[in-house]
Structures are given as C-alpha cells and as structure tokens.
Amino acid sequence: MFRKRRPPPPPPPPPPPPPSTFTIGETSILPDLDGGNGNLVVAQQTSLAQAATLQSLSFYVETAAGKLRLGVYDAAGPGGGPGAKKAETVEITPTAGWNTASVTTSVTLGAGTYWLAYFPSDNGLTFRKAMTGAGRWFSQPYGPMPATFSTAPGGDTVHWSLFATLTTP
C-alpha cells in the first residue's frame, strides 16, 4: 500500500521575551553605620518611572539581630509622605550582607512616588545609611507591617541601603 505523506507539523511559536528586571531605591552599600531602630517602621522615598510588577525587596545588614520585615507604601500620606501599604514580605531572620525577600503577593505599581520601608524587631540590627534623600519613621510594637503609615511620622534627610526589584512584561 502506498501512503500519502503528511506535512511536518508547524514549529511551535517562539517563547515570549523574558520580563525586563530593574530596581528602584538604593542598591549601594552606603557609608554610614546606623542602628537602634527596633520597633520603628522606617521608610525612604523613591520613584518609579513606569508601571511594573514588584517582585522582591532587599535590605543591607551590617550586623544581624532579631527579625525584619520589608514593605512598600504609596505616597498618599500627608505632604506626599508614606500612606497605604502596597506590598510586604514575610518576616525574615536577617544575616550580614544583602537580605532579599519576595513580596507575599505580587502587585503592579503605576509610575509615581513610593516609600520603601523596613521594620526591625531588635535595636542590635545595624545597617547602612547616607544623609541624603527623604526618610520617615514612627514607633510601633514589632509585628506585621501596618496597613497605613503614621500621619505624624518623624523625618530627616536620610536613606538606607534598601531597594525593590520589579519586572516589566
């Protein structure tokens, strides 16, 4: 018997391009030592030029102690300060060096101003800062990141070695 040959199946479509990854915040290890911020929710201002999906937050630790939580707040607070929580990480046990944790729920952030936050449980945790930028903080017993930032935070010209990693499609 003679069989008719079938044409080969078409090749599969090419895979979609990988997402583009970038960071906002401070990726450098800053020069000045800082610590004593146990039970303070602390945030620094940053900006996002385009909409992107938040993947993780990273914080540089000099000397590890206690527990640590990281989060992102919008700029809906008084005077453009930190307002509503947009994302957070699980509680981590920090180690010396860069500590990176994925956010608990992936969230897409629009272009605009945001506040990257850290919340240590122990005054013995030390980290790096520089006296530039915009920092805000308030005292609260250690626990989950609060849903909203204080409407009367302390503040100074300061920022820390803290950044977010995001992706675009």
TITITOR-776866 format. One line per field, with one value per residue: x, y, z of N, C-alpha, C, O in turn; residue number from 1. Coordinates in pm, 1 decimal. Layout:
BEGIN
n_px: (X; ...) .
n_py: (Y; ...) .
n_pz: (Z; ...) .
ca_px: (X; ...) .
ca_py: (Y; ...) .
ca_pz: (Z; ...) .
c_px: (X; ...) .
c_py: (Y; ...) .
c_pz: (Z; ...) .
o_px: (X; ...) .
o_py: (Y; ...) .
o_pz: (Z; ...) .
pos: (NUM; ...) .
REM end
This chain:
BEGIN
n_px: (82.5; 38.3; 121.3; 10.0; 215.7; 223.2; 242.7; 509.5; 448.8; 373.2; 633.6; 666.6; 542.1; 766.0; 907.2; 770.3; 929.6; 1167.1; 1077.8; 1168.1; 1396.7; 1443.6; 1560.7; 1450.9; 1527.2; 1791.7; 2077.3; 2338.7; 2597.1; 2585.4; 2775.3; 2758.7; 2718.7; 2427.3; 2171.2; 1978.0; 1705.6; 1496.6; 1157.5; 1067.1; 898.3; 1032.1; 1088.2; 1190.4; 1196.3; 1130.9; 1126.7; 925.6; 951.5; 794.4; 508.5; 519.4; 578.4; 608.3; 856.8; 1047.9; 1209.9; 1506.2; 1750.8; 2034.1; 2235.6; 2451.1; 2521.8; 2362.3; 2054.3; 1768.4; 1446.7; 1306.9; 1106.2; 994.3; 859.5; 636.4; 505.8; 251.1; 250.2; 53.6; 29.3; 34.1; 156.4; 270.4; 397.6; 466.5; 188.5; -60.2; -11.5; 130.2; 254.9; 426.1; 687.4; 736.5; 815.8; 1160.5; 1466.6; 1734.4; 2060.9; 2413.9; 2500.8; 2343.6; 1997.1; 1734.1; 1394.1; 1100.8; 795.3; 483.9; 250.4; 229.6; 231.9; 122.4; 265.0; 192.3; 349.6; 520.1; 561.1; 697.1; 738.3; 987.0; 1009.5; 1138.9; 1128.4; 1252.1; 1292.4; 1470.9; 1700.6; 1968.7; 2020.9; 2217.3; 2288.7; 2328.1; 2347.0; 2294.2; 2318.1; 2122.9; 1839.4; 1497.3; 1364.7; 1133.6; 973.9; 814.5; 718.9; 626.0; 497.9; 675.8; 570.2; 340.9; 372.3; 224.7; -103.5; -141.1; 75.1; 203.1; 36.5; 173.9; 468.4; 819.8; 1099.1; 1373.7; 1660.3; 1763.6; 1859.9; 1860.5; 2043.6; 1853.1; 1636.0; 1400.6; 1305.4; 1175.7; 963.5; 897.3; 664.6) .
n_py: (-118.2; 220.7; 510.1; 835.8; 1106.3; 1300.1; 1649.9; 1797.5; 1893.2; 2234.7; 2450.7; 2516.1; 2822.6; 3099.6; 3142.4; 3378.5; 3699.2; 3729.2; 3878.2; 4215.8; 4310.6; 4537.9; 4782.7; 4992.3; 5247.1; 5223.5; 5074.4; 5065.9; 5002.7; 5196.1; 5466.7; 5527.2; 5396.4; 5268.3; 5211.7; 5081.1; 5095.1; 4930.2; 4827.1; 5040.3; 5164.4; 5230.8; 5438.8; 5517.2; 5753.0; 5693.1; 5672.6; 5558.6; 5510.7; 5389.8; 5174.7; 4866.5; 4529.8; 4441.3; 4245.0; 4170.5; 4274.5; 4423.5; 4454.7; 4591.5; 4451.9; 4512.3; 4413.4; 4137.1; 4089.0; 3985.5; 4002.4; 4087.3; 4287.0; 4387.7; 4640.4; 4821.2; 5141.0; 5364.9; 5709.8; 5859.1; 5977.9; 6249.4; 6548.3; 6411.8; 6202.5; 5864.7; 5646.7; 5433.1; 5082.0; 4892.8; 4653.2; 4374.6; 4179.2; 3845.0; 3783.6; 3791.2; 3632.5; 3817.3; 3822.1; 3898.8; 4117.2; 4149.3; 4114.9; 3956.1; 3934.0; 3787.7; 3950.7; 3903.3; 3895.6; 3942.2; 4258.1; 4509.9; 4817.9; 5153.8; 5418.3; 5658.6; 5806.7; 5629.7; 5466.7; 5287.4; 5050.3; 4942.9; 4728.2; 4658.5; 4422.2; 4442.5; 4642.4; 4588.8; 4530.2; 4637.2; 4859.3; 5028.9; 5376.9; 5700.5; 6052.5; 6177.7; 6230.1; 6135.2; 6046.1; 5874.0; 5788.9; 5596.7; 5493.6; 5167.2; 4868.2; 4572.9; 4371.9; 4261.7; 4458.4; 4777.0; 4861.6; 5123.3; 5406.2; 5610.1; 5923.3; 6126.7; 6115.1; 6093.9; 6258.6; 6302.3; 6408.1; 6148.9; 5819.8; 5462.1; 5154.0; 5002.6; 4847.2; 4784.6; 4518.7; 4492.7; 4392.3; 4427.3; 4351.9) .
n_pz: (0.0; -67.9; 106.7; 175.7; 239.0; 528.7; 587.5; 781.0; 1125.2; 1208.2; 1335.5; 1689.9; 1835.6; 1900.3; 2230.1; 2467.1; 2515.6; 2782.2; 3097.8; 3168.5; 3410.5; 3679.4; 3922.9; 4196.9; 4433.4; 4675.4; 4579.1; 4650.9; 4894.7; 5159.7; 5322.9; 5604.9; 5933.6; 6094.5; 6341.0; 6619.2; 6570.4; 6645.6; 6662.6; 6511.9; 6232.1; 5932.3; 5651.9; 5314.6; 5049.3; 4704.1; 4341.8; 4068.6; 3731.2; 3537.3; 3492.5; 3668.4; 3789.6; 4120.4; 4266.0; 4471.7; 4780.8; 4906.5; 5162.6; 5316.0; 5563.6; 5830.1; 6088.9; 6211.0; 6387.9; 6569.5; 6407.9; 6082.7; 5871.1; 5547.6; 5329.4; 5101.6; 5053.6; 4932.2; 4815.9; 4944.6; 5189.5; 5437.0; 5288.2; 5073.8; 5185.9; 5317.8; 5275.8; 5223.6; 5260.3; 5002.2; 4946.2; 5104.0; 5264.2; 5394.5; 5738.9; 5805.3; 5908.1; 5954.4; 5797.5; 5788.3; 5525.1; 5199.2; 5224.3; 5080.2; 5005.9; 4874.7; 4778.0; 4947.7; 4798.0; 4459.0; 4307.3; 4084.1; 4026.9; 3953.6; 3760.6; 3958.7; 4288.5; 4562.8; 4883.4; 5029.8; 5284.0; 5604.5; 5893.3; 6181.6; 6453.4; 6659.2; 6841.0; 6808.4; 6543.1; 6280.0; 6006.7; 5687.7; 5599.9; 5439.7; 5454.9; 5281.7; 5065.2; 5148.5; 5449.8; 5665.6; 5978.4; 6242.9; 6572.6; 6673.2; 6817.1; 6732.9; 6459.5; 6204.5; 5899.3; 5919.3; 5788.8; 5708.6; 5705.3; 5972.1; 6031.0; 6139.0; 6123.3; 6227.9; 6071.7; 5837.3; 5646.0; 5498.6; 5391.8; 5330.8; 5263.4; 5068.5; 4849.1; 4578.4; 4361.7; 4039.9; 3763.3; 3412.3; 3153.6) .
ca_px: (0.0; 109.4; 63.3; 35.7; 294.6; 168.4; 346.7; 550.6; 371.1; 442.1; 714.7; 594.8; 574.3; 878.7; 862.2; 763.2; 1056.0; 1168.7; 1047.7; 1281.9; 1409.7; 1516.1; 1546.2; 1434.1; 1578.4; 1936.5; 2146.2; 2476.9; 2620.2; 2610.3; 2894.6; 2742.1; 2655.7; 2304.2; 2111.9; 1891.3; 1572.7; 1399.2; 1020.4; 1037.9; 869.5; 1117.1; 1067.6; 1263.2; 1126.3; 1188.8; 1029.2; 911.1; 929.1; 696.6; 436.4; 596.1; 533.3; 702.1; 896.7; 1116.0; 1274.0; 1639.3; 1799.6; 2170.7; 2256.0; 2590.7; 2522.5; 2228.6; 1990.0; 1622.3; 1367.1; 1295.2; 1002.4; 1013.5; 733.3; 626.7; 389.9; 230.6; 283.3; -73.8; 30.6; 44.4; 270.3; 333.5; 468.3; 414.0; 45.8; -115.1; 78.7; 102.9; 309.8; 521.0; 749.3; 719.8; 919.9; 1285.2; 1575.0; 1839.4; 2200.8; 2502.0; 2501.1; 2213.7; 1885.6; 1630.1; 1273.7; 991.6; 673.5; 387.3; 158.9; 280.1; 145.8; 169.7; 267.4; 195.8; 456.9; 494.9; 646.1; 669.4; 822.8; 1035.9; 1011.7; 1190.4; 1070.1; 1329.0; 1242.8; 1579.3; 1791.7; 2103.4; 2037.1; 2282.6; 2274.7; 2399.1; 2267.0; 2359.3; 2236.1; 2061.5; 1709.2; 1388.5; 1329.0; 1026.1; 961.6; 731.2; 733.6; 513.9; 547.2; 709.4; 468.5; 322.6; 378.1; 91.3; -175.4; -113.2; 186.7; 160.5; 12.2; 262.1; 596.9; 942.8; 1160.8; 1504.9; 1725.0; 1837.3; 1811.0; 1932.0; 2072.3; 1724.2; 1582.8; 1297.5; 1325.6; 1049.6; 970.3; 800.4; 642.4) .
ca_py: (0.0; 346.7; 608.4; 975.9; 1167.9; 1420.7; 1752.3; 1806.0; 1993.9; 2364.5; 2465.1; 2590.1; 2966.1; 3130.4; 3179.5; 3523.9; 3750.2; 3730.6; 4010.7; 4302.3; 4332.0; 4658.7; 4815.3; 5130.2; 5258.3; 5236.2; 4946.4; 5078.2; 4990.5; 5335.0; 5481.4; 5549.9; 5290.4; 5308.7; 5105.0; 5127.7; 5123.2; 4827.6; 4874.3; 5158.1; 5144.3; 5332.7; 5438.2; 5612.8; 5786.1; 5654.4; 5694.2; 5455.2; 5582.9; 5320.5; 5068.6; 4742.4; 4435.6; 4428.7; 4106.1; 4148.5; 4387.0; 4388.0; 4546.2; 4555.1; 4441.5; 4507.2; 4318.0; 4078.3; 4069.6; 3986.6; 3973.6; 4202.9; 4287.3; 4491.2; 4672.5; 4935.8; 5227.1; 5468.2; 5845.0; 5925.0; 6033.7; 6395.9; 6608.3; 6315.3; 6102.1; 5729.0; 5634.9; 5297.0; 4971.8; 4830.1; 4516.7; 4345.1; 4046.8; 3771.6; 3810.1; 3719.0; 3638.3; 3876.2; 3780.8; 4004.6; 4128.8; 4179.8; 4026.1; 3973.1; 3853.9; 3809.7; 4005.7; 3796.0; 3897.0; 4025.0; 4373.5; 4601.2; 4956.3; 5252.6; 5516.8; 5755.2; 5807.6; 5525.0; 5464.3; 5154.4; 5050.0; 4829.5; 4724.6; 4561.6; 4391.4; 4447.0; 4756.9; 4542.7; 4521.0; 4755.4; 4866.8; 5142.6; 5492.7; 5824.4; 6166.9; 6238.2; 6168.2; 6165.8; 5933.5; 5892.6; 5675.7; 5608.3; 5382.7; 5073.3; 4735.9; 4489.4; 4278.9; 4282.8; 4597.0; 4835.8; 4886.9; 5262.9; 5468.7; 5715.7; 6054.1; 6223.0; 6047.6; 6170.9; 6259.2; 6363.6; 6388.0; 6024.1; 5698.5; 5341.7; 5057.2; 4935.6; 4862.5; 4693.4; 4462.8; 4490.0; 4344.3; 4474.1; 4243.7) .
ca_pz: (0.0; -76.2; 199.7; 147.9; 347.6; 591.9; 606.5; 922.1; 1199.4; 1212.0; 1457.2; 1795.2; 1833.6; 1989.2; 2365.9; 2486.2; 2568.0; 2928.9; 3151.3; 3196.7; 3554.8; 3718.9; 4064.8; 4244.2; 4569.3; 4693.4; 4561.2; 4701.2; 5039.4; 5196.2; 5406.5; 5748.7; 6011.9; 6162.4; 6420.5; 6726.3; 6516.7; 6680.3; 6683.2; 6430.2; 6090.6; 5870.8; 5506.9; 5233.2; 4926.0; 4575.3; 4234.1; 3967.2; 3606.6; 3453.0; 3563.2; 3677.2; 3891.5; 4231.0; 4289.8; 4599.8; 4847.9; 4957.1; 5266.0; 5353.8; 5707.6; 5875.2; 6199.9; 6220.8; 6518.3; 6567.9; 6287.7; 5994.1; 5768.0; 5446.2; 5263.4; 5011.9; 5077.2; 4831.9; 4863.0; 4972.6; 5323.6; 5442.6; 5219.8; 4983.1; 5265.5; 5305.0; 5307.2; 5231.4; 5226.4; 4873.4; 4947.4; 5211.7; 5263.8; 5519.2; 5837.1; 5777.5; 6005.9; 5873.7; 5805.5; 5741.1; 5380.4; 5139.6; 5258.1; 4979.2; 5029.8; 4779.5; 4837.6; 4972.5; 4684.7; 4350.8; 4282.9; 3980.7; 4072.6; 3846.3; 3770.8; 4064.5; 4407.9; 4661.1; 5002.1; 5065.9; 5430.2; 5682.0; 6027.1; 6260.3; 6587.4; 6757.5; 6832.1; 6774.2; 6397.9; 6223.5; 5862.1; 5629.0; 5559.2; 5396.8; 5494.3; 5163.3; 5040.6; 5240.4; 5535.6; 5763.2; 6070.3; 6362.7; 6666.9; 6682.9; 6857.3; 6617.8; 6410.7; 6060.5; 5852.1; 5932.4; 5664.3; 5673.2; 5776.4; 6063.7; 5970.0; 6205.7; 6142.9; 6233.7; 5939.8; 5822.4; 5517.1; 5520.1; 5326.8; 5369.3; 5156.4; 5059.6; 4714.6; 4528.7; 4228.2; 3967.6; 3625.6; 3313.9; 3056.0) .
c_px: (87.2; 39.4; 102.3; 111.5; 227.3; 279.5; 386.4; 467.4; 446.9; 524.4; 635.5; 631.6; 691.9; 826.3; 854.9; 896.8; 1052.8; 1135.2; 1177.7; 1283.0; 1489.2; 1488.4; 1513.4; 1480.0; 1729.7; 2004.2; 2290.5; 2481.8; 2668.8; 2717.4; 2873.9; 2668.0; 2533.9; 2252.4; 2021.6; 1749.4; 1471.1; 1263.7; 992.5; 1005.6; 936.9; 1101.9; 1152.7; 1191.0; 1204.2; 1084.7; 1037.7; 869.8; 821.9; 626.3; 518.4; 541.4; 642.7; 729.5; 952.5; 1169.8; 1405.2; 1688.4; 1938.3; 2186.1; 2406.0; 2605.9; 2380.2; 2183.3; 1839.6; 1560.9; 1350.8; 1181.0; 1030.2; 881.1; 745.5; 496.6; 374.9; 262.9; 156.5; -81.4; 42.6; 171.5; 341.0; 414.8; 407.2; 268.8; 4.0; -11.0; 34.3; 148.4; 402.0; 580.0; 707.3; 829.7; 1043.4; 1377.6; 1695.2; 1976.5; 2285.1; 2507.5; 2362.5; 2112.1; 1773.1; 1514.6; 1169.2; 873.6; 571.6; 285.6; 215.4; 181.0; 207.9; 155.1; 271.1; 315.9; 421.9; 594.2; 599.6; 767.4; 858.4; 1058.2; 1077.9; 1140.8; 1145.8; 1270.4; 1345.1; 1669.9; 1932.8; 2126.7; 2104.2; 2286.4; 2341.4; 2303.3; 2357.7; 2262.6; 2192.8; 1926.1; 1607.5; 1351.9; 1219.8; 1019.9; 862.3; 747.7; 606.2; 570.4; 568.3; 597.7; 455.8; 335.2; 237.5; 29.5; -156.1; -0.1; 130.6; 137.2; 96.1; 399.2; 709.5; 1005.1; 1293.9; 1551.1; 1816.2; 1776.6; 1906.3; 1959.6; 1952.2; 1670.2; 1477.4; 1338.3; 1188.5; 1072.2; 865.0; 782.3; 726.4) .
c_py: (124.9; 447.1; 749.0; 1035.6; 1292.9; 1524.5; 1757.0; 1911.0; 2126.5; 2375.1; 2541.5; 2737.9; 2993.2; 3167.4; 3331.3; 3574.1; 3749.5; 3871.0; 4087.3; 4331.3; 4459.7; 4686.8; 4963.5; 5132.5; 5265.1; 5100.1; 4949.9; 5050.1; 5127.8; 5347.0; 5483.3; 5435.7; 5347.3; 5188.5; 5164.6; 5156.7; 5012.4; 4890.0; 5009.3; 5111.2; 5261.4; 5323.6; 5545.1; 5630.4; 5738.2; 5681.2; 5582.5; 5525.2; 5519.7; 5214.3; 4939.9; 4657.4; 4416.6; 4280.9; 4084.5; 4279.9; 4337.3; 4496.3; 4498.7; 4560.9; 4432.0; 4401.6; 4267.6; 4066.4; 4068.9; 3943.4; 4102.8; 4181.6; 4404.5; 4517.0; 4793.1; 5008.3; 5325.0; 5604.0; 5925.7; 5982.2; 6185.3; 6445.9; 6514.0; 6210.0; 5964.1; 5721.6; 5491.3; 5194.2; 4911.2; 4685.0; 4501.8; 4206.7; 3973.1; 3817.3; 3728.3; 3729.2; 3691.4; 3812.1; 3898.4; 4001.0; 4165.5; 4072.8; 4055.5; 3879.4; 3889.3; 3872.4; 3893.4; 3784.1; 3991.8; 4137.5; 4457.9; 4743.1; 5047.5; 5344.4; 5615.6; 5743.6; 5699.6; 5538.5; 5319.1; 5153.2; 4925.2; 4842.9; 4618.4; 4541.8; 4423.3; 4568.6; 4717.1; 4526.4; 4649.9; 4743.1; 4994.3; 5251.3; 5599.8; 5937.9; 6247.4; 6171.1; 6210.1; 6040.1; 5971.4; 5770.2; 5705.8; 5481.4; 5299.4; 4940.9; 4648.5; 4389.8; 4296.9; 4431.3; 4655.8; 4866.5; 5030.1; 5315.0; 5575.8; 5846.8; 6163.1; 6158.8; 6146.5; 6168.2; 6330.0; 6343.9; 6267.1; 5914.4; 5584.0; 5254.3; 4963.2; 4956.5; 4756.8; 4644.4; 4444.1; 4432.1; 4414.4; 4362.7; 4264.2) .
c_pz: (0.0; 16.2; 158.3; 267.7; 400.1; 603.5; 754.4; 995.2; 1199.4; 1340.4; 1563.2; 1787.6; 1927.1; 2127.8; 2377.4; 2540.6; 2720.9; 2979.6; 3177.4; 3347.2; 3581.9; 3866.8; 4082.4; 4388.8; 4567.6; 4687.2; 4609.2; 4850.1; 5084.6; 5304.4; 5557.9; 5816.6; 6085.1; 6239.4; 6525.7; 6680.8; 6544.5; 6710.4; 6619.3; 6288.6; 6020.2; 5718.7; 5439.5; 5100.2; 4803.8; 4467.8; 4131.6; 3838.0; 3518.8; 3535.8; 3558.0; 3791.2; 3995.6; 4258.2; 4430.4; 4653.9; 4907.4; 5051.9; 5308.1; 5505.3; 5737.1; 5984.7; 6220.0; 6366.4; 6496.4; 6436.7; 6208.0; 5896.2; 5674.5; 5377.6; 5172.7; 5043.0; 4961.7; 4894.2; 4891.0; 5114.0; 5320.4; 5373.2; 5123.7; 5055.3; 5248.2; 5352.5; 5325.3; 5188.8; 5094.1; 4871.2; 5067.3; 5190.6; 5390.1; 5614.8; 5800.6; 5897.6; 5929.7; 5899.4; 5757.6; 5589.0; 5329.9; 5176.8; 5159.9; 5010.8; 4925.6; 4852.3; 4849.6; 4860.8; 4580.9; 4323.2; 4172.2; 4032.8; 3951.1; 3863.3; 3881.5; 4177.4; 4503.4; 4776.3; 5032.9; 5215.6; 5486.5; 5824.6; 6108.0; 6400.0; 6696.2; 6734.6; 6791.3; 6625.2; 6350.4; 6072.3; 5816.0; 5582.0; 5499.9; 5427.8; 5370.7; 5145.2; 5144.1; 5317.5; 5634.0; 5853.6; 6181.0; 6444.4; 6670.4; 6732.6; 6734.0; 6586.9; 6261.3; 6024.7; 5864.5; 5796.2; 5615.5; 5760.1; 5869.2; 5988.2; 6035.8; 6230.6; 6170.6; 6095.2; 5939.4; 5678.2; 5533.3; 5432.6; 5356.1; 5247.0; 5147.8; 4918.4; 4683.8; 4390.5; 4163.3; 3828.7; 3541.4; 3212.8; 2930.3) .
o_px: (194.2; -81.7; 213.6; 73.3; 181.4; 395.6; 306.3; 420.8; 569.7; 489.2; 548.1; 738.9; 714.7; 714.6; 924.7; 969.4; 947.0; 1161.6; 1282.4; 1181.5; 1589.5; 1403.1; 1543.1; 1472.4; 1789.2; 1990.4; 2358.0; 2384.2; 2779.7; 2748.0; 2964.1; 2568.4; 2537.0; 2286.1; 1991.5; 1679.0; 1370.4; 1255.9; 906.0; 1076.9; 903.4; 1102.7; 1183.1; 1132.8; 1327.2; 968.7; 1142.5; 766.2; 763.8; 678.9; 579.2; 468.2; 755.6; 636.6; 910.8; 1174.9; 1414.5; 1670.4; 1958.6; 2153.7; 2477.7; 2690.4; 2288.5; 2263.0; 1788.7; 1615.1; 1376.8; 1161.6; 1082.9; 798.1; 849.5; 391.1; 474.0; 298.8; 151.9; -187.0; 59.4; 280.4; 459.0; 491.9; 309.8; 231.2; 29.0; 66.2; -83.6; 88.4; 449.6; 530.3; 649.6; 925.5; 1032.5; 1368.1; 1753.1; 2003.3; 2232.8; 2517.8; 2275.6; 2138.7; 1721.9; 1534.3; 1150.9; 853.8; 572.9; 238.8; 245.4; 60.3; 329.7; 47.7; 344.7; 377.2; 305.4; 698.3; 479.8; 866.1; 770.2; 1119.5; 1074.4; 1114.3; 1109.0; 1207.8; 1309.4; 1711.1; 2009.4; 2241.2; 2054.5; 2287.2; 2405.4; 2194.5; 2480.2; 2140.8; 2221.7; 1900.9; 1627.3; 1312.8; 1213.1; 1056.1; 830.0; 785.2; 494.9; 681.3; 487.2; 538.5; 550.1; 311.9; 140.5; 100.9; -154.8; 17.4; 20.9; 209.1; 91.0; 442.4; 698.2; 968.6; 1324.2; 1488.6; 1930.9; 1657.1; 2019.0; 1904.8; 1949.8; 1659.5; 1466.1; 1397.8; 1097.2; 1185.7; 759.5; 875.6; 720.3) .
o_py: (130.2; 468.1; 774.8; 1015.8; 1378.6; 1490.6; 1724.3; 2007.0; 2129.1; 2315.5; 2621.7; 2773.7; 2918.3; 3217.5; 3403.5; 3498.5; 3767.3; 3970.2; 4028.5; 4371.8; 4486.5; 4622.5; 5047.2; 5031.4; 5308.0; 5019.4; 4847.0; 5070.7; 5169.7; 5248.3; 5444.2; 5384.7; 5460.9; 5074.8; 5283.9; 5234.7; 5002.0; 4993.8; 5084.1; 5028.3; 5377.2; 5214.1; 5648.9; 5536.5; 5742.4; 5709.1; 5521.2; 5591.5; 5587.9; 5169.3; 4908.2; 4705.9; 4380.3; 4201.3; 3992.4; 4381.4; 4223.4; 4615.3; 4379.8; 4661.8; 4352.9; 4312.6; 4346.4; 4037.7; 4144.0; 3859.8; 4212.3; 4071.5; 4507.5; 4426.7; 4858.7; 4946.3; 5364.1; 5611.8; 6045.9; 6030.3; 6243.9; 6393.1; 6533.2; 6136.6; 5946.6; 5780.7; 5432.2; 5215.6; 4881.5; 4602.2; 4599.8; 4127.6; 4032.2; 3882.7; 3609.9; 3821.9; 3619.2; 3756.9; 3989.0; 3893.5; 4207.1; 3953.5; 4167.4; 3761.1; 4006.3; 3850.6; 3799.0; 3674.1; 4107.4; 4114.4; 4475.5; 4783.9; 5021.5; 5347.1; 5652.5; 5679.2; 5679.4; 5611.7; 5237.3; 5245.3; 4817.7; 4953.3; 4501.0; 4631.4; 4430.4; 4594.7; 4801.4; 4510.3; 4759.3; 4633.3; 5062.4; 5223.4; 5591.8; 5919.9; 6366.4; 6066.0; 6306.7; 5939.5; 6085.2; 5660.2; 5821.1; 5376.3; 5352.0; 4904.2; 4650.4; 4331.1; 4342.7; 4518.5; 4591.5; 4894.1; 5055.4; 5272.4; 5626.4; 5877.8; 6278.9; 6148.7; 6265.7; 6085.8; 6408.2; 6272.2; 6279.9; 5916.2; 5605.6; 5278.4; 4857.8; 5070.2; 4655.1; 4718.3; 4387.4; 4423.8; 4454.9; 4286.2; 4183.0) .
o_pz: (60.6; 7.9; 112.4; 383.0; 324.6; 626.4; 842.0; 933.9; 1191.5; 1442.1; 1530.4; 1739.1; 2022.1; 2141.4; 2306.2; 2605.2; 2781.2; 2911.7; 3204.5; 3403.8; 3515.8; 3928.0; 3997.1; 4458.6; 4468.7; 4779.1; 4608.4; 4922.3; 5051.5; 5371.3; 5632.1; 5765.2; 6132.2; 6206.4; 6522.7; 6744.9; 6474.5; 6776.1; 6665.0; 6232.1; 6045.0; 5662.6; 5498.3; 5046.0; 4801.1; 4498.2; 4111.4; 3833.8; 3434.3; 3637.6; 3455.8; 3877.5; 3962.7; 4271.8; 4500.6; 4584.3; 4953.1; 5025.9; 5333.0; 5567.9; 5675.7; 5975.7; 6243.3; 6455.7; 6413.2; 6364.5; 6257.9; 5844.8; 5716.5; 5367.7; 5166.8; 5057.1; 4900.0; 5011.7; 4864.6; 5155.1; 5213.5; 5395.9; 5094.3; 4993.4; 5175.0; 5453.6; 5430.3; 5095.4; 5075.0; 4802.7; 5124.5; 5110.5; 5481.4; 5573.5; 5768.5; 5978.0; 5848.6; 6006.0; 5692.7; 5530.0; 5406.5; 5162.1; 5156.2; 5038.7; 4892.1; 4971.8; 4770.6; 4831.4; 4610.6; 4316.6; 4166.7; 4077.0; 3855.9; 3970.0; 3896.4; 4164.4; 4523.4; 4768.1; 5059.0; 5269.6; 5426.6; 5872.2; 6104.5; 6456.6; 6813.8; 6621.6; 6744.5; 6583.1; 6377.1; 6016.8; 5896.1; 5531.7; 5508.3; 5426.8; 5357.6; 5204.1; 5217.9; 5258.4; 5680.5; 5811.8; 6209.6; 6392.6; 6670.5; 6693.8; 6641.4; 6677.5; 6196.7; 6108.4; 5824.3; 5699.8; 5495.0; 5874.3; 5845.7; 5893.2; 5994.1; 6345.4; 6141.8; 6011.4; 6029.5; 5600.1; 5576.0; 5403.2; 5400.6; 5139.4; 5211.4; 4872.4; 4752.2; 4312.1; 4223.4; 3781.7; 3590.3; 3188.4; 2838.0) .
pos: (1; 2; 3; 4; 5; 6; 7; 8; 9; 10; 11; 12; 13; 14; 15; 16; 17; 18; 19; 20; 21; 22; 23; 24; 25; 26; 27; 28; 29; 30; 31; 32; 33; 34; 35; 36; 37; 38; 39; 40; 41; 42; 43; 44; 45; 46; 47; 48; 49; 50; 51; 52; 53; 54; 55; 56; 57; 58; 59; 60; 61; 62; 63; 64; 65; 66; 67; 68; 69; 70; 71; 72; 73; 74; 75; 76; 77; 78; 79; 80; 81; 82; 83; 84; 85; 86; 87; 88; 89; 90; 91; 92; 93; 94; 95; 96; 97; 98; 99; 100; 101; 102; 103; 104; 105; 106; 107; 108; 109; 110; 111; 112; 113; 114; 115; 116; 117; 118; 119; 120; 121; 122; 123; 124; 125; 126; 127; 128; 129; 130; 131; 132; 133; 134; 135; 136; 137; 138; 139; 140; 141; 142; 143; 144; 145; 146; 147; 148; 149; 150; 151; 152; 153; 154; 155; 156; 157; 158; 159; 160; 161; 162; 163; 164; 165; 166; 167; 168; 169) .
REM end
